[in-house]
Amino acid sequence: MATAKPHHPHHLTQKDLKAPVEAVSLVESAANYVANNLVKVVLGIIGLLALVLVIVGIRFYQNSQQRDVAEAFYQASRTYEQRDYSSARTQFTALVEAHPGNSLARLAQFYVGNTYLSDQQPAKARDALQKYLSEDDRPTFREMALMQLGVANEQLSDFAAAQKAYAQAAAMKGPEQGRADLNVARLMAKAGDKKGAIAAYQRYLSENPYSQERSRVIDALAQLGAAPATASTAKTIEVPSK
């Protein structure tokens, strides 16, 4: 191998000389590998493409499936809004059964319970709502489901269960909290728990001083022989244990 001339501005090291040879050797090795294993290489590429297509296909299928579920849910909701509760229930139920793991399908179970309530079938509504509550924990819908469960239990004259459902809804501190608190107070009074009802009503007034329900709550307190309390004397509603 020739050595570099003294006047050359750059001196090549052994590493510099070795790199091109290694690169050529690497290319030649790769070429030889491909030549000797052409079928395996082609099959490997086909396998990789197949895997990509499978992944893309699954995603496309999932997106397509989600669109189908959304469309079915929309149609069932339209039927419900038209007050054709029996047909809506059939549509929602079909959605639940066809797509048990889907988020919208789980929500459809909640609407199944609502269709039963609207059709004056509280026992079936209670069962459907309890099933929904056992499978979905999204706060907004869970709160509404607990409120509807309370209604169903009241219609079945199971006032203790109704009060428990309303109290659990109130404890979530969502949009329905005020109505849930009032329902708890009302059922306490109905059960003869005068002290508990007064405390619940007074607490409601202290937390909702400008509520549209204020006059009705004051009337309820008057019937119980009590007056509105200040915030410092209001008591907290205890949530029954599960």
C-alpha positions as CSV (number, residue, x, y, z in Angstrom):
1,M,0.0,0.0,0.0
2,A,1.4,3.4,-1.0
3,T,2.2,6.0,1.7
4,A,1.1,9.5,1.6
5,K,3.5,12.2,0.1
6,P,5.1,14.6,2.6
7,H,3.6,17.7,1.1
8,H,0.0,16.3,1.3
9,P,-2.0,18.5,3.7
10,H,-3.9,15.5,5.2
11,H,-2.4,12.3,6.6
12,L,-4.6,9.3,6.3
13,T,-4.7,7.0,9.3
14,Q,-5.2,3.3,9.3
15,K,-8.8,3.9,10.3
16,D,-9.3,6.2,7.3
17,L,-7.9,3.5,5.0
18,K,-9.8,0.8,6.5
19,A,-13.3,2.4,6.4
20,P,-13.8,2.3,2.6
21,V,-12.7,-1.3,2.5
22,E,-15.2,-2.2,5.3
23,A,-17.9,-0.3,3.6
24,V,-17.3,-2.1,0.3
25,S,-17.1,-5.4,2.1
26,L,-20.4,-4.6,3.9
27,V,-22.1,-3.7,0.6
28,E,-20.7,-6.9,-1.0
29,S,-21.9,-9.0,1.9
30,A,-25.3,-7.5,1.7
31,A,-25.4,-8.1,-2.0
32,N,-24.3,-11.7,-1.5
33,Y,-26.9,-12.2,1.2
34,V,-29.7,-10.9,-1.0
35,A,-28.5,-13.0,-3.9
36,N,-28.3,-16.1,-1.8
37,N,-31.5,-15.5,0.2
38,L,-33.6,-13.7,-2.4
39,V,-36.7,-15.7,-1.6
40,K,-36.4,-15.1,2.1
41,V,-35.8,-11.4,1.5
42,V,-38.8,-11.1,-0.7
43,L,-41.0,-13.0,1.7
44,G,-39.7,-10.8,4.5
45,I,-40.7,-7.7,2.6
46,I,-44.1,-9.2,1.8
47,G,-44.5,-10.2,5.4
48,L,-43.8,-6.6,6.5
49,L,-46.2,-5.2,4.0
50,A,-48.8,-7.6,5.1
51,L,-48.3,-6.6,8.7
52,V,-48.7,-2.9,7.8
53,L,-51.8,-3.7,5.8
54,V,-53.3,-5.7,8.7
55,I,-52.6,-2.8,11.1
56,V,-54.1,-0.2,8.6
57,G,-57.0,-2.6,8.0
58,I,-57.7,-3.0,11.7
59,R,-57.7,0.7,12.2
60,F,-59.9,1.3,9.2
61,Y,-62.3,-1.4,10.4
62,Q,-62.4,0.1,13.9
63,N,-63.1,3.6,12.5
64,S,-65.7,2.2,10.2
65,Q,-67.2,0.2,13.0
66,Q,-67.3,3.3,15.3
67,R,-69.1,5.3,12.6
68,D,-71.6,2.5,12.3
69,V,-72.2,2.5,16.1
70,A,-72.5,6.3,16.1
71,E,-75.0,6.2,13.3
72,A,-77.0,3.5,15.1
73,F,-77.0,5.4,18.3
74,Y,-78.1,8.6,16.5
75,Q,-81.0,6.8,14.9
76,A,-82.1,5.2,18.2
77,S,-81.9,8.7,19.9
78,R,-84.1,10.1,17.1
79,T,-86.6,7.4,17.7
80,Y,-86.5,8.1,21.4
81,E,-87.1,11.8,20.9
82,Q,-90.2,10.9,18.8
83,R,-91.5,9.1,21.9
84,D,-91.6,5.7,20.2
85,Y,-90.0,4.2,23.3
86,S,-90.6,0.6,22.4
87,S,-88.8,0.9,19.0
88,A,-86.1,3.0,20.6
89,R,-85.6,0.3,23.2
90,T,-85.2,-2.3,20.5
91,Q,-82.6,-0.2,18.7
92,F,-80.6,0.6,21.8
93,T,-80.7,-3.0,23.0
94,A,-79.5,-4.2,19.6
95,L,-76.6,-1.8,19.9
96,V,-75.7,-3.0,23.4
97,E,-75.7,-6.7,22.3
98,A,-73.8,-6.1,19.1
99,H,-71.0,-4.0,20.5
100,P,-70.6,-4.8,24.2
101,G,-67.2,-3.2,24.6
102,N,-68.0,0.0,22.8
103,S,-68.4,3.3,24.7
104,L,-71.6,4.4,22.9
105,A,-73.0,0.9,23.3
106,R,-72.5,1.1,27.1
107,L,-74.3,4.4,27.1
108,A,-77.1,2.8,25.1
109,Q,-77.8,0.7,28.1
110,F,-78.5,3.8,30.1
111,Y,-81.1,4.8,27.5
112,V,-82.7,1.4,27.6
113,G,-83.4,2.2,31.2
114,N,-84.9,5.5,30.3
115,T,-87.2,3.9,27.7
116,Y,-88.6,1.6,30.4
117,L,-89.2,4.6,32.7
118,S,-91.0,6.5,29.9
119,D,-93.1,3.4,29.3
120,Q,-94.0,3.2,33.0
121,Q,-92.1,0.0,33.6
122,P,-90.1,0.9,36.7
123,A,-89.0,-2.6,37.6
124,K,-87.3,-3.1,34.2
125,A,-86.0,0.4,34.3
126,R,-84.3,-0.3,37.7
127,D,-82.7,-3.5,36.4
128,A,-81.4,-1.8,33.2
129,L,-80.1,1.2,35.1
130,Q,-78.3,-1.0,37.7
131,K,-76.7,-2.9,34.8
132,Y,-75.5,0.3,33.3
133,L,-74.1,1.5,36.6
134,S,-72.2,-1.7,37.0
135,E,-70.5,-1.3,33.6
136,D,-69.8,2.4,33.1
137,D,-68.2,4.9,35.5
138,R,-68.3,8.2,33.5
139,P,-69.3,10.8,36.1
140,T,-71.9,12.8,34.0
141,F,-73.9,9.8,32.9
142,R,-73.4,8.0,36.1
143,E,-75.0,10.9,38.0
144,M,-78.0,10.9,35.7
145,A,-78.4,7.2,35.9
146,L,-78.4,7.4,39.7
147,M,-81.1,10.0,39.5
148,Q,-83.2,7.9,37.2
149,L,-82.6,4.9,39.4
150,G,-84.0,6.9,42.3
151,V,-87.1,7.7,40.2
152,A,-87.6,4.0,39.4
153,N,-87.2,3.0,43.0
154,E,-89.7,5.6,44.1
155,Q,-92.2,4.3,41.6
156,L,-91.7,0.9,43.1
157,S,-92.2,2.3,46.6
158,D,-88.7,1.3,47.6
159,F,-88.1,4.7,49.2
160,A,-84.9,3.6,51.1
161,A,-83.3,2.5,47.9
162,A,-84.4,5.7,46.2
163,Q,-82.9,7.9,48.9
164,K,-79.7,6.0,48.6
165,A,-79.5,6.5,44.9
166,Y,-80.2,10.2,45.2
167,A,-77.6,10.6,48.0
168,Q,-75.0,8.9,45.8
169,A,-75.9,11.2,43.0
170,A,-75.6,14.3,45.3
171,A,-72.2,13.1,46.5
172,M,-70.8,13.3,43.0
173,K,-71.3,17.1,43.1
174,G,-72.3,17.4,39.5
175,P,-75.1,19.3,37.8
176,E,-77.8,17.3,39.4
177,Q,-76.6,17.8,43.0
178,G,-79.2,20.4,44.0
179,R,-82.1,18.3,42.7
180,A,-80.6,15.2,44.3
181,D,-80.2,17.0,47.7
182,L,-83.9,18.0,47.6
183,N,-85.0,14.5,46.8
184,V,-83.0,13.2,49.8
185,A,-84.6,15.8,52.1
186,R,-88.1,15.0,50.7
187,L,-87.7,11.2,51.3
188,M,-86.3,11.8,54.8
189,A,-89.4,13.7,55.6
190,K,-91.6,11.0,54.0
191,A,-89.8,8.4,56.2
192,G,-90.4,10.4,59.3
193,D,-86.9,11.6,59.8
194,K,-87.9,15.1,60.6
195,K,-84.5,16.1,62.0
196,G,-82.6,14.8,59.0
197,A,-85.0,16.4,56.6
198,I,-84.7,19.8,58.3
199,A,-80.9,19.6,58.2
200,A,-81.0,18.6,54.5
201,Y,-83.3,21.4,53.5
202,Q,-81.3,24.0,55.5
203,R,-78.1,22.8,54.0
204,Y,-79.6,23.2,50.6
205,L,-80.6,26.8,51.3
206,S,-77.2,27.6,52.7
207,E,-75.5,26.3,49.6
208,N,-78.0,27.6,47.1
209,P,-79.2,31.0,48.4
210,Y,-80.5,32.2,45.1
211,S,-82.1,28.9,43.9
212,Q,-85.4,29.1,42.1
213,E,-86.5,26.3,44.6
214,R,-85.9,28.6,47.6
215,S,-89.6,29.4,48.3
216,R,-90.6,25.7,48.0
217,V,-87.9,24.7,50.3
218,I,-88.9,27.4,52.9
219,D,-92.5,26.1,52.7
220,A,-91.2,22.5,53.2
221,L,-89.3,23.7,56.3
222,A,-92.4,25.5,57.6
223,Q,-94.4,22.3,57.3
224,L,-91.7,20.6,59.4
225,G,-91.9,23.4,62.0
226,A,-88.5,24.9,61.1
227,A,-87.0,28.0,59.6
228,P,-84.1,28.5,57.1
229,A,-80.7,28.3,58.9
230,T,-77.5,30.1,58.4
231,A,-74.6,28.5,56.7
232,S,-72.8,27.9,60.0
233,T,-75.7,25.9,61.4
234,A,-76.5,23.8,58.3
235,K,-75.5,20.1,58.5
236,T,-74.1,17.8,55.9
237,I,-76.2,15.1,54.3
238,E,-74.7,11.7,55.0
239,V,-74.4,9.3,52.0
240,P,-75.7,5.9,52.9
241,S,-73.0,3.2,52.5
242,K,-73.3,0.9,49.5
